[in-house]
Amino acid sequence: MVTITFTNSKSGKEEIFEPINPQNVRLYVCGPTVYDRAHLGNARPVVVFDILYRLLQHVFGKQNVSYARNITDIDDKIIERAGIENVAIDVLTRTTHRWFRDDMAELGVDYRDDPRFFEPRATEYIDEMLRMITGLIAQGHAYEAERHVLFSVESYSDYGCFSGRSVEDMIAGSRVEVAPYKKNPMDFVLWKPSADDQPGWESPWGFGRPGWHIECSAMSHALLGESFDIHGGGADLKFPHHENEIAQSKCFSPNSDFARYWLHNEMLQVDGKKMAKSVGNFFTVRDLLDQSIPGEVIRFVLMSTHYRKPMDWTQKKIRDARTILRKWHDMTMDVSAGTPPHAIVEALASDLNTAAALAELHRLASEGDVQGLKSGADFLGLLQSGSDGWLNADPENVDSRLVEKVEYWINRRAAARADKNYSRADEIRANLASIGIMITDSPNGTTWEQDLEHEHLGNWEMLE
């Protein structure tokens, strides 16, 4: 059997993955808060943990792996957005949840027919949350104050160990809600009161709604048990969300492991800058799809960087992905996918190294191993049946004559470099640039793109 290793955020070390029960491998990932379209940063963990799910299914068997990704459908942001748009909260959350599913399906992540995938909505697990909060109070880990119930961080001696922070550091580095009823500024809300015009449920502490952190603890406990294998999410959730999940879950079930392995993907940037509406580089997945950037291209770009490294989204990466995928589709047009090559599986088994897996696809393509290319790509969620519809609809699609010409000159340049005739190679590069064809060399080969606004684009007579 393939040995899988992960960098466990819990220890900070790369560890061999040993499931609690190989016949019942369990994965939980924090899902979206559904009040608006998913932005590109939201899509990164969806793709990362889709790859993980595929790997676990391959190694342990599809019938032996369960995956739960929650939907937060009760939250202050949801209440605020529903008020602004003057729509019922249930209408807002179900609409945006459908958008999320549809947009992620465009990226090759669609579990609607998967019986081992669970997508719990927070509002469906209120009873489980009430039960957990009641238990925490009974054990002295939570207290009621002014219709709120708060978790007492001082009652859990390991609080802060997961994120590696002291309570003083956490207070200084976070926006702590100042409230006179808190015994400690870091105590966090498990239950809070709702006004009459806000959504809420009856509880022993009055009409109210749950805090954010208790939702994931209750849902993972109900679906996967008090101890499960892997918990995932974005690095921005490590503190306070995951720190608080661990505290309340371990206190509720003192003899449990809660999650044994933790995986966190790093954040996404756009052209080297944090994505933000204030700097004008914020966009949703639907924005990109509406700009005729295919979901398969988005997936490829998201996979091109290791999940533990910041991902930089650039136009060049989009163009390169189009070129590469177009070439691979052409190569594998009449090929059916089979068992993924061992080297692809090994790359993913080594701390989910998608960048190495893509490099292996490049190698298979360069060697003309179309069966291996098709099978490996299919395993990664690329070149799948019916995924080539964008090729003809793509506004940047190029005709076969142009591809033939570009490849001819790139091959001539490669031959010149092999003969150490570097002046000729540089001349060919410059000539291609003079007609709007820009080439890029990398360890994986040479790729090219068009400058669609170049005045001499495609004027091949200039090369003769």
C-alpha positions as CSV (number, residue, x, y, z in Angstrom):
1,M,0.0,0.0,0.0
2,V,1.1,3.6,-0.7
3,T,2.6,5.4,2.3
4,I,1.0,8.8,2.7
5,T,2.8,11.6,4.6
6,F,1.3,15.0,5.6
7,T,2.7,18.0,7.3
8,N,0.6,18.0,10.4
9,S,-0.2,21.5,11.6
10,K,-0.7,20.0,15.1
11,S,3.0,19.1,15.4
12,G,4.5,21.2,12.6
13,K,6.2,18.0,11.3
14,E,5.7,15.8,8.3
15,E,4.2,12.6,9.6
16,I,3.1,9.2,8.1
17,F,-0.6,9.1,7.9
18,E,-2.1,6.2,9.9
19,P,-5.9,6.2,9.9
20,I,-7.7,5.2,13.1
21,N,-9.5,2.6,11.0
22,P,-8.4,2.0,7.4
23,Q,-12.0,0.8,6.6
24,N,-13.4,4.1,7.9
25,V,-11.1,7.0,7.0
26,R,-12.8,10.3,7.9
27,L,-12.1,13.9,6.7
28,Y,-13.7,17.1,7.8
29,V,-13.1,20.5,6.1
30,C,-14.5,23.9,7.1
31,G,-16.8,25.0,4.3
32,P,-18.3,28.3,3.2
33,T,-20.5,30.9,4.9
34,V,-23.2,31.2,2.3
35,Y,-24.1,34.9,1.8
36,D,-22.4,35.7,-1.5
37,R,-20.6,34.2,-4.5
38,A,-17.5,32.2,-3.6
39,H,-14.3,34.2,-4.4
40,L,-11.1,32.7,-5.8
41,G,-9.6,32.4,-2.3
42,N,-12.6,30.2,-1.3
43,A,-11.9,27.9,-4.2
44,R,-8.4,27.0,-3.2
45,P,-9.2,24.8,-0.2
46,V,-12.1,23.3,-2.2
47,V,-9.6,22.1,-4.9
48,V,-6.9,21.2,-2.4
49,F,-9.1,18.9,-0.3
50,D,-10.7,17.5,-3.4
51,I,-7.3,16.2,-4.4
52,L,-6.8,14.8,-0.9
53,Y,-10.2,13.1,-1.1
54,R,-9.3,11.5,-4.4
55,L,-6.0,10.3,-3.0
56,L,-7.6,8.8,0.1
57,Q,-10.2,7.1,-2.0
58,H,-7.5,5.6,-4.3
59,V,-5.4,4.3,-1.4
60,F,-8.1,3.0,1.0
61,G,-11.1,2.5,-1.4
62,K,-14.0,4.8,-2.2
63,Q,-16.4,2.9,0.1
64,N,-14.0,3.4,3.0
65,V,-13.6,7.2,3.0
66,S,-16.0,9.7,4.3
67,Y,-15.7,13.5,3.7
68,A,-17.8,16.1,5.5
69,R,-17.6,19.8,4.5
70,N,-20.0,22.0,6.4
71,I,-22.2,24.9,5.2
72,T,-22.5,27.9,7.6
73,D,-26.0,29.1,7.0
74,I,-26.5,31.1,10.2
75,D,-24.1,34.0,10.8
76,D,-24.1,37.8,11.4
77,K,-22.9,38.4,7.8
78,I,-25.8,36.4,6.5
79,I,-28.3,38.3,8.7
80,E,-26.8,41.6,7.5
81,R,-26.9,40.7,3.8
82,A,-30.5,39.4,4.0
83,G,-31.5,42.7,5.5
84,I,-29.7,44.7,2.8
85,E,-31.3,42.7,0.0
86,N,-34.7,42.4,1.8
87,V,-34.9,38.7,1.3
88,A,-35.6,35.8,3.7
89,I,-32.5,34.3,5.2
90,D,-33.4,30.8,4.1
91,V,-33.8,32.1,0.5
92,L,-30.5,33.9,0.6
93,T,-28.5,30.9,2.0
94,R,-30.1,28.3,-0.3
95,T,-29.5,30.5,-3.3
96,T,-25.9,31.2,-2.5
97,H,-25.3,27.5,-1.5
98,R,-26.6,26.5,-5.0
99,W,-24.3,29.1,-6.6
100,F,-21.4,27.6,-4.6
101,R,-22.1,24.1,-5.7
102,D,-22.5,25.1,-9.4
103,D,-19.3,27.2,-9.4
104,M,-17.3,24.5,-7.7
105,A,-18.6,21.9,-10.2
106,E,-17.1,24.0,-12.9
107,L,-13.8,23.4,-11.2
108,G,-14.3,19.7,-11.3
109,V,-15.5,19.4,-7.7
110,D,-19.0,17.9,-7.7
111,Y,-20.1,15.4,-5.0
112,R,-23.9,15.6,-5.6
113,D,-24.0,11.9,-6.4
114,D,-21.4,10.8,-3.9
115,P,-22.9,8.9,-0.9
116,R,-19.8,9.2,1.1
117,F,-19.8,13.0,1.0
118,F,-21.7,15.0,3.6
119,E,-22.6,18.7,3.4
120,P,-24.2,19.5,6.8
121,R,-26.0,22.8,7.2
122,A,-25.5,24.4,10.6
123,T,-29.2,25.1,11.1
124,E,-29.8,21.4,10.8
125,Y,-27.6,20.6,13.8
126,I,-28.9,23.0,16.5
127,D,-29.9,20.2,18.8
128,E,-26.4,18.7,18.7
129,M,-24.9,22.2,19.5
130,L,-27.3,22.6,22.4
131,R,-26.3,19.2,23.8
132,M,-22.6,20.0,23.5
133,I,-23.0,23.4,25.1
134,T,-25.0,21.9,28.0
135,G,-22.3,19.3,28.5
136,L,-19.5,22.0,28.6
137,I,-21.4,23.9,31.2
138,A,-21.9,20.8,33.3
139,Q,-18.2,20.0,33.2
140,G,-17.2,23.6,34.2
141,H,-15.8,24.6,30.8
142,A,-18.5,27.1,30.0
143,Y,-20.7,29.6,31.8
144,E,-23.8,31.6,31.2
145,A,-23.7,35.4,31.5
146,E,-26.4,37.9,30.4
147,R,-28.1,35.4,28.1
148,H,-24.8,34.4,26.5
149,V,-22.9,31.2,27.0
150,L,-19.1,31.5,26.8
151,F,-16.3,29.0,26.8
152,S,-13.8,29.6,29.6
153,V,-10.3,29.4,28.0
154,E,-8.7,29.2,31.5
155,S,-10.5,25.9,32.0
156,Y,-8.5,24.2,29.3
157,S,-4.8,24.2,30.1
158,D,-3.7,23.5,26.5
159,Y,-5.5,26.5,25.1
160,G,-3.1,28.2,22.6
161,C,-0.9,25.2,22.1
162,F,-2.3,24.4,18.6
163,S,-1.6,27.9,17.2
164,G,1.5,28.3,19.4
165,R,0.4,31.5,21.1
166,S,0.1,32.5,24.7
167,V,-3.2,34.0,25.9
168,E,-1.5,37.4,26.1
169,D,-0.3,37.2,22.5
170,M,-3.8,36.2,21.4
171,I,-5.4,39.1,23.1
172,A,-2.8,41.5,21.5
173,G,-3.0,40.1,18.0
174,S,-6.8,39.6,17.6
175,R,-9.9,41.7,17.6
176,V,-11.3,40.6,21.0
177,E,-14.9,41.6,21.7
178,V,-14.8,43.7,24.8
179,A,-17.7,42.6,27.0
180,P,-18.2,43.2,30.7
181,Y,-19.8,39.8,31.2
182,K,-16.6,37.9,30.1
183,K,-14.4,36.4,32.8
184,N,-11.5,36.5,30.4
185,P,-11.2,38.7,27.3
186,M,-10.4,35.5,25.3
187,D,-13.5,33.6,26.3
188,F,-15.5,33.0,23.2
189,V,-19.2,32.7,22.5
190,L,-21.0,29.4,22.3
191,W,-24.5,30.8,22.3
192,K,-25.8,34.4,22.0
193,P,-29.2,36.0,22.2
194,S,-31.3,36.9,19.1
195,A,-33.6,39.8,18.8
196,D,-37.2,39.1,17.9
197,D,-36.6,40.0,14.2
198,Q,-33.5,37.8,14.0
199,P,-33.3,34.0,13.4
200,G,-33.0,32.0,16.6
201,W,-34.0,28.9,18.5
202,E,-35.3,28.3,22.1
203,S,-32.6,27.2,24.5
204,P,-32.1,26.9,28.3
205,W,-30.5,30.3,28.1
206,G,-33.3,32.0,26.1
207,F,-34.1,32.6,22.4
208,G,-30.8,32.8,20.5
209,R,-28.4,31.3,18.0
210,P,-25.0,29.5,18.1
211,G,-21.6,31.0,17.9
212,W,-19.5,30.1,14.9
213,H,-17.0,27.8,16.5
214,I,-19.4,25.4,18.1
215,E,-21.0,24.6,14.8
216,C,-18.1,22.7,13.3
217,S,-17.5,20.8,16.6
218,A,-21.1,19.7,16.8
219,M,-21.3,18.7,13.1
220,S,-18.0,16.8,13.0
221,H,-19.0,15.0,16.2
222,A,-22.4,14.0,14.8
223,L,-21.1,12.8,11.4
224,L,-17.6,11.5,12.0
225,G,-17.5,10.7,15.8
226,E,-15.6,12.2,18.7
227,S,-12.3,11.2,17.1
228,F,-11.6,11.3,13.3
229,D,-8.6,11.3,11.0
230,I,-8.1,14.6,9.2
231,H,-9.3,18.2,9.7
232,G,-8.6,20.7,7.0
233,G,-9.1,24.4,6.1
234,G,-7.4,27.6,5.2
235,A,-4.4,28.9,7.2
236,D,-6.5,31.9,8.3
237,L,-8.8,29.5,10.3
238,K,-6.0,28.1,12.5
239,F,-6.6,30.8,15.0
240,P,-9.1,31.4,16.5
241,H,-11.5,29.0,14.7
242,H,-9.5,25.8,14.9
243,E,-8.0,26.6,18.2
244,N,-11.5,27.0,19.7
245,E,-12.8,23.9,17.9
246,I,-10.1,21.9,19.6
247,A,-10.7,23.4,23.0
248,Q,-14.4,22.8,23.1
249,S,-14.3,19.4,21.5
250,K,-11.5,18.1,23.7
251,C,-13.3,19.4,26.8
252,F,-16.6,17.9,25.8
253,S,-15.0,14.5,25.1
254,P,-11.8,14.5,27.3
255,N,-10.7,11.0,26.1
256,S,-11.0,11.8,22.4
257,D,-8.3,12.8,19.9
258,F,-10.8,15.1,18.1
259,A,-8.8,15.4,14.8
260,R,-5.4,13.5,14.6
261,Y,-4.0,15.3,11.5
262,W,-4.5,18.9,10.6
263,L,-3.9,20.3,7.1
264,H,-3.9,24.0,6.3
265,N,-3.6,25.6,2.9
266,E,-1.9,29.0,2.6
267,M,-3.7,32.0,1.2
268,L,-4.1,33.2,-2.3
269,Q,-2.7,36.4,-3.8
270,V,-3.2,38.2,-7.1
271,D,-0.1,39.5,-8.8
272,G,1.8,39.3,-5.5
273,K,-0.8,41.3,-3.5
274,K,-3.5,40.1,-1.1
275,M,-6.8,39.9,-2.8
276,A,-9.0,42.7,-1.5
277,K,-11.9,44.9,-2.8
278,S,-10.0,48.0,-1.7
279,V,-7.2,47.4,-4.1
280,G,-9.4,46.3,-7.0
281,N,-8.1,42.8,-7.4
282,F,-11.0,40.9,-5.8
283,F,-13.1,38.6,-8.0
284,T,-15.3,35.6,-7.6
285,V,-15.1,32.3,-9.4
286,R,-18.2,33.2,-11.3
287,D,-16.5,36.5,-12.5
288,L,-13.7,34.4,-14.0
289,L,-16.0,31.9,-15.6
290,D,-18.0,34.8,-17.1
291,Q,-14.7,36.1,-18.5
292,S,-14.4,32.8,-20.4
293,I,-11.7,31.4,-18.2
294,P,-12.6,27.7,-18.1
295,G,-13.0,26.0,-14.8
296,E,-10.4,23.4,-15.8
297,V,-7.9,26.2,-16.3
298,I,-8.7,27.7,-12.9
299,R,-8.2,24.2,-11.3
300,F,-4.9,23.7,-13.1
301,V,-3.5,27.1,-11.9
302,L,-4.7,26.4,-8.3
303,M,-2.9,23.1,-8.4
304,S,0.3,24.5,-9.7
305,T,1.5,25.6,-6.3
306,H,2.0,23.4,-3.2
307,Y,-0.9,23.9,-0.8
308,R,1.3,25.0,2.0
309,K,2.8,27.9,0.0
310,P,1.0,31.2,-0.9
311,M,-0.6,30.9,-4.3
312,D,0.0,33.8,-6.7
313,W,-2.7,34.2,-9.4
314,T,-1.4,35.8,-12.5
315,Q,-2.5,36.3,-16.1
316,K,0.6,34.5,-17.3
317,K,-0.3,31.4,-15.3
318,I,-3.8,31.5,-16.9
319,R,-2.3,31.7,-20.4
320,D,0.2,29.0,-19.8
321,A,-2.5,26.7,-18.4
322,R,-4.7,27.3,-21.5
323,T,-1.8,26.4,-23.7
324,I,-0.8,23.3,-21.8
325,L,-4.3,21.9,-21.4
326,R,-5.1,22.6,-25.0
327,K,-2.1,20.5,-26.0
328,W,-2.9,17.7,-23.6
329,H,-6.5,17.6,-24.8
330,D,-5.3,17.2,-28.4
331,M,-2.9,14.5,-27.4
332,T,-5.4,12.4,-25.5
333,M,-8.5,13.0,-27.7
334,D,-9.2,9.3,-28.4
335,V,-7.7,7.9,-25.2
336,S,-9.6,6.5,-22.2
337,A,-8.5,7.0,-18.6
338,G,-7.2,4.0,-16.6
339,T,-5.3,3.5,-13.4
340,P,-3.2,6.6,-12.5
341,P,0.5,6.2,-12.9
342,H,2.3,5.3,-9.7
343,A,4.5,8.4,-9.9
344,I,1.5,10.6,-9.8
345,V,0.1,8.8,-6.8
346,E,3.5,9.0,-5.1
347,A,3.7,12.7,-5.7
348,L,0.4,13.3,-4.0
349,A,1.2,10.9,-1.2
350,S,4.2,13.1,-0.4
351,D,2.4,15.8,1.5
352,L,-0.1,16.3,-1.3
353,N,2.4,17.7,-3.7
354,T,0.2,18.7,-6.6
355,A,3.0,20.8,-8.3
356,A,5.1,17.6,-8.5
357,A,2.2,15.7,-9.9
358,L,1.7,18.3,-12.6
359,A,5.5,18.1,-13.4
360,E,5.0,14.3,-13.8
361,L,2.2,15.0,-16.3
362,H,4.6,17.2,-18.3
363,R,7.1,14.4,-18.3
364,L,4.5,11.9,-19.6
365,A,3.5,14.3,-22.3
366,S,7.0,15.0,-23.4
367,E,7.6,11.2,-23.7
368,G,4.4,10.7,-25.7
369,D,2.9,8.5,-23.0
370,V,-0.7,9.5,-23.8
371,Q,-2.3,6.7,-21.8
372,G,-0.3,7.7,-18.7
373,L,-1.0,11.4,-19.4
374,K,-4.8,10.8,-19.7
375,S,-5.0,8.5,-16.6
376,G,-2.9,10.8,-14.4
377,A,-4.7,13.9,-15.5
378,D,-8.1,12.3,-14.9
379,F,-7.0,11.3,-11.4
380,L,-6.1,15.0,-10.8
381,G,-9.5,16.1,-12.1
382,L,-8.2,17.3,-15.5
383,L,-8.9,16.1,-19.0
384,Q,-12.0,14.5,-17.8
385,S,-14.8,13.3,-20.1
386,G,-16.7,16.3,-21.4
387,S,-14.2,18.8,-20.0
388,D,-13.0,19.9,-23.4
389,G,-16.0,22.0,-24.3
390,W,-14.1,25.2,-23.7
391,L,-11.6,24.6,-26.5
392,N,-13.8,25.6,-29.4
393,A,-15.7,28.2,-27.3
394,D,-12.4,29.8,-26.0
395,P,-12.0,33.3,-27.5
396,E,-8.3,32.8,-27.3
397,N,-8.4,29.5,-29.2
398,V,-5.9,29.3,-32.0
399,D,-6.3,27.5,-35.3
400,S,-4.3,24.4,-36.1
401,R,-2.2,26.2,-38.7
402,L,-1.0,28.7,-36.1
403,V,-0.1,25.9,-33.7
404,E,1.7,24.1,-36.4
405,K,3.8,27.2,-37.3
406,V,4.6,28.0,-33.7
407,E,5.7,24.4,-32.9
408,Y,7.8,24.3,-36.1
409,W,9.9,27.3,-35.0
410,I,10.0,26.3,-31.4
411,N,11.4,22.9,-32.5
412,R,13.9,24.7,-34.8
413,R,15.0,26.8,-31.8
414,A,15.3,23.7,-29.6
415,A,17.6,22.1,-32.3
416,A,19.7,25.2,-32.4
417,R,20.1,25.1,-28.6
418,A,21.0,21.4,-28.7
419,D,23.8,22.3,-31.2
420,K,24.9,25.1,-28.9
421,N,24.0,27.6,-31.6
422,Y,22.7,30.1,-29.1
423,S,22.8,33.1,-31.4
424,R,20.4,31.3,-33.8
425,A,18.2,30.3,-30.9
426,D,18.0,33.9,-29.7
427,E,17.3,35.0,-33.3
428,I,14.3,32.7,-33.5
429,R,13.0,33.9,-30.2
430,A,13.2,37.5,-31.3
431,N,11.6,36.7,-34.6
432,L,8.7,35.0,-32.9
433,A,8.3,38.0,-30.6
434,S,8.3,40.3,-33.6
435,I,5.0,38.7,-34.7
436,G,3.4,38.6,-31.2
437,I,4.4,35.1,-30.1
438,M,6.1,35.1,-26.7
439,I,7.9,32.0,-25.5
440,T,8.9,30.9,-22.0
441,D,11.4,28.2,-21.1
442,S,11.1,26.2,-17.9
443,P,12.3,22.8,-16.6
444,N,9.0,21.4,-17.9
445,G,9.6,22.5,-21.5
446,T,8.8,25.6,-23.6
447,T,5.4,27.2,-23.6
448,W,4.1,30.1,-25.7
449,E,1.4,32.7,-25.7
450,Q,0.0,35.3,-28.1
451,D,0.0,39.0,-27.7
452,L,-3.5,39.4,-29.2
453,E,-3.0,43.2,-29.7
454,H,0.3,42.9,-31.5
455,E,0.2,44.7,-34.9
456,H,2.0,41.9,-36.7
457,L,0.4,38.9,-35.0
458,G,0.5,35.9,-37.3
459,N,2.4,37.6,-40.1
460,W,4.5,34.6,-40.9
461,E,6.1,36.2,-44.0
462,M,8.3,38.2,-41.6
463,L,10.0,35.0,-40.5
464,E,10.9,33.7,-44.0
